[in-house]
Amino acid sequence: MRERLPEYLKRPLIDTDKTRTVRKILKTKCLNTVCENARCPNKNECYTKNTATFLIMGNNCTRNCRYCNISCAKPKPLDLEEPRHVAEAVKALGLKYAVITSVTRDDLSDGGAEHFANCIREIRKLSPGTKIEILTPDFKGSKDSLDTIIEAKPEVFNHNIETVKALFKTARPQGNYDCSLEVLKYIKQNSDIITKSGLMVGLGETEAQIEETLNDLHSAGCDILTIGQYIQPSKEHLKVSKYYTPEEFEKLKIIAEKCGILHYQIGPLVRSSYRASELL
């Protein structure tokens, strides 16, 4: 039986004309969102602001991260019309800031980098004034894939470290902590794109391990940081080791600044794309 959520982690259900409009546009364009697939607690707040984080390349992931609610299963072939549909949804929603993420597609030779780039290009065609943030997998550290992203020039490149090094193999058995850092470092050293990363707390990490991770992110050139509370999606996922209090999240802000990271969103319900435009 899962531990009951503290009150400060609960969000009310919201159903308004705006939230229904967002859902209708996404359904019409046959688009997925990480808001729905990952059961984000902030989705209704975002929908009321006419925004959503687009989840491209299907809703089946080739990796089985033990904290994530997205299914690990054989992916379907890429929908080559998806980049245009994403761009049309961005325009229909009137977004000034669009966030695009994806499942991990290790089955693709470039990990889906060109598909990300196509989404960026299509948005630029229909909504040239819209700023774009992408939240990508690690592409297995492929420099060719990262060069494809750099050439497409999103305003923000986000790749989440997710957890501390000591817990990485437990939470992300098919990932690599050092590879994730190298991905961020490569983007920073080879472009003027703003870099961003995030992690969850509550998996059993220590304060010293969090500080070590933030120092590593700062050394990799990470400009923006997000930290939020891990919430167990189902009994099949990793259990919550600890619910951090709001006061403890305030302490994490002090640690982030100590590590040299001055731009951040840190709080119980913060997720990697939460209020992303405000951070930029």
C-alpha positions in Angstrom: 0.0 0.0 0.0 1.4 3.4 -1.0 1.9 6.1 1.6 -0.7 8.8 1.5 0.5 12.0 -0.2 1.1 15.0 2.0 -1.5 17.8 1.4 1.0 20.1 -0.2 1.5 17.6 -3.0 -2.1 17.4 -3.9 -3.6 19.4 -6.8 -7.4 20.0 -7.3 -9.1 18.8 -10.5 -9.8 21.6 -12.9 -12.2 21.3 -15.9 -12.8 24.5 -17.8 -13.4 25.6 -21.3 -9.6 26.2 -21.6 -8.6 22.7 -20.4 -11.2 21.1 -22.7 -9.9 23.2 -25.7 -6.4 22.0 -25.1 -7.5 18.4 -24.9 -9.6 18.8 -28.1 -6.7 20.3 -30.1 -4.3 17.5 -28.9 -6.9 14.8 -29.8 -7.7 16.3 -33.2 -4.0 16.3 -34.1 -3.5 12.8 -32.7 -0.8 14.1 -30.3 0.6 12.7 -27.1 1.6 14.8 -24.1 3.9 13.9 -21.2 1.2 15.6 -19.1 -1.1 12.7 -19.6 1.3 9.8 -20.2 3.5 10.5 -17.2 0.5 11.6 -15.0 2.0 15.0 -14.2 0.4 16.7 -11.2 0.5 20.1 -12.9 -1.3 19.3 -16.1 -4.5 21.1 -15.3 -2.7 24.2 -14.3 -0.8 24.1 -17.6 -3.9 23.4 -19.6 -5.6 26.5 -18.1 -2.7 28.5 -19.4 -3.2 27.0 -22.9 0.0 25.0 -22.8 1.2 21.4 -22.8 4.4 19.5 -23.2 4.3 17.5 -26.4 5.4 13.9 -26.3 6.7 12.9 -29.7 7.8 9.6 -31.3 4.9 7.6 -29.8 4.0 6.6 -26.2 6.1 3.4 -25.9 9.7 3.8 -24.6 12.6 1.5 -25.3 13.9 2.0 -21.8 12.4 0.9 -18.5 13.2 3.6 -16.0 11.8 2.5 -12.7 10.2 5.8 -11.8 8.5 6.6 -15.1 4.8 5.9 -15.9 5.4 5.7 -19.7 5.2 2.1 -21.0 8.3 0.2 -22.0 7.3 -1.7 -25.1 8.2 -2.1 -28.8 7.6 1.4 -30.4 5.7 1.9 -33.6 7.3 3.4 -36.7 7.7 7.2 -36.6 4.8 9.3 -37.7 6.4 11.5 -40.4 3.4 13.9 -40.2 3.9 14.4 -36.4 6.2 17.4 -36.7 3.6 19.3 -38.8 0.9 18.3 -36.4 2.9 19.6 -33.4 3.5 22.9 -35.2 -0.3 23.2 -36.1 -1.2 22.5 -32.4 1.4 25.1 -31.2 -0.2 27.7 -33.6 -3.8 26.7 -32.6 -2.9 27.1 -28.9 -1.2 30.4 -29.6 1.9 29.3 -27.7 4.7 31.8 -27.2 6.8 29.0 -25.6 6.6 25.4 -26.7 8.1 22.4 -24.9 8.8 19.1 -26.8 9.9 15.9 -25.2 10.0 12.3 -26.3 10.1 8.7 -25.3 13.6 7.2 -25.7 14.0 5.5 -29.1 17.1 3.4 -29.0 15.7 1.5 -32.0 16.4 4.5 -34.2 19.9 5.0 -35.6 20.0 8.7 -34.5 17.8 8.2 -31.4 15.2 10.5 -33.0 17.3 13.6 -33.3 16.2 14.3 -36.8 12.6 14.0 -35.7 13.2 16.6 -33.0 14.8 18.9 -35.5 11.9 18.5 -37.9 9.5 19.5 -35.1 11.6 22.6 -34.5 11.7 23.5 -38.2 7.9 23.1 -38.6 7.2 25.2 -35.6 9.5 27.9 -37.0 7.5 27.9 -40.3 4.1 28.4 -38.7 5.0 30.3 -35.5 8.3 32.0 -36.0 8.0 34.0 -32.8 7.5 31.0 -30.6 10.5 30.0 -28.4 11.2 26.3 -28.3 12.5 24.1 -25.5 13.3 20.4 -26.1 13.7 17.8 -23.4 15.6 14.9 -25.0 16.9 11.4 -24.2 20.7 11.0 -24.1 20.9 9.7 -27.8 23.5 7.3 -26.3 25.9 10.2 -26.3 26.0 10.4 -30.1 27.7 13.6 -31.2 26.2 13.3 -34.6 22.7 13.3 -33.0 23.6 16.2 -30.8 25.0 18.1 -33.9 21.6 17.6 -35.5 19.9 19.3 -32.5 22.5 22.1 -32.4 21.8 22.8 -36.1 18.1 23.1 -35.5 18.7 25.8 -32.8 16.1 25.4 -30.1 16.3 28.2 -27.5 16.7 25.6 -24.6 18.2 22.1 -24.6 17.0 20.1 -21.6 18.3 16.7 -20.6 17.4 15.5 -17.2 20.0 13.8 -14.9 16.9 12.6 -12.9 18.8 11.3 -9.8 22.2 11.2 -8.1 25.0 9.0 -9.3 24.7 6.4 -6.4 21.1 5.7 -7.4 21.4 6.0 -11.2 21.6 2.3 -12.0 18.7 1.6 -9.7 16.4 4.2 -11.2 17.8 4.3 -14.8 19.3 0.8 -15.4 19.8 1.5 -19.2 21.2 5.0 -18.7 24.6 6.3 -17.7 25.2 9.2 -15.3 28.5 10.3 -17.0 26.9 10.1 -20.5 24.1 12.4 -19.4 26.7 15.0 -18.1 28.7 14.7 -21.3 25.5 15.4 -23.4 24.9 18.6 -21.5 28.6 19.6 -21.7 28.7 18.9 -25.5 25.7 21.2 -26.2 27.2 23.9 -24.0 30.7 23.8 -25.6 29.4 23.7 -29.2 26.5 26.1 -29.2 25.0 29.2 -27.6 21.9 27.2 -26.7 20.7 27.5 -23.1 21.1 24.2 -21.2 18.9 22.8 -18.6 18.6 19.7 -16.4 16.5 18.4 -13.5 16.3 15.8 -10.8 13.8 14.2 -8.5 14.3 13.8 -4.8 12.8 11.2 -2.5 14.5 8.1 -3.9 16.9 7.7 -1.0 19.6 10.2 -1.9 21.6 12.1 0.7 22.1 15.8 0.9 25.8 15.3 0.1 24.9 13.3 -3.0 22.5 16.0 -4.2 25.2 18.6 -3.7 27.7 16.4 -5.7 25.1 16.1 -8.5 24.5 19.9 -8.6 28.3 20.5 -8.7 28.6 18.0 -11.6 25.7 19.8 -13.5 27.3 23.2 -12.9 30.7 21.8 -14.2 28.9 20.5 -17.3 27.7 24.1 -18.0 24.1 23.6 -17.0 22.3 27.0 -17.0 18.9 26.1 -15.5 18.0 23.5 -12.9 14.7 22.0 -11.8 14.2 19.8 -8.6 10.9 18.3 -7.6 9.5 15.5 -5.4 9.3 12.0 -6.8 5.8 10.6 -6.6 5.3 6.9 -7.2 3.1 6.4 -10.3 2.0 2.9 -9.3 3.0 0.0 -7.0 5.1 -1.4 -9.8 7.5 1.6 -9.6 10.2 2.6 -7.2 8.8 3.4 -3.7 9.2 6.9 -2.3 11.9 6.9 0.3 11.0 10.3 1.7 8.6 13.2 1.1 10.6 16.4 1.4 8.9 19.3 3.2 8.6 22.7 1.7 11.2 23.9 4.1 13.6 21.3 2.9 13.0 22.4 -0.7 14.0 25.9 0.4 17.3 24.5 1.7 17.9 22.9 -1.7 17.7 26.3 -3.3 20.5 27.4 -1.0 22.5 24.4 -2.1 21.9 25.1 -5.8 23.2 28.7 -5.4 26.2 27.4 -3.4 27.0 25.2 -6.4 26.8 28.1 -8.7 23.4 27.4 -10.3 21.5 30.7 -10.2 18.5 29.9 -12.4 16.2 27.3 -11.0 12.7 26.1 -10.2 12.8 24.0 -6.9 9.7 22.9 -5.1 7.5 19.9 -4.2 5.5 19.8 -7.5 8.2 21.2 -9.8 8.7 19.1 -13.0 11.2 19.7 -15.8 8.9 21.8 -18.0 6.9 23.4 -15.2 6.6 27.2 -15.9 9.5 26.8 -18.3 8.9 30.1 -20.1 9.3 31.9 -16.8 12.7 30.4 -16.2 13.9 31.5 -19.7 
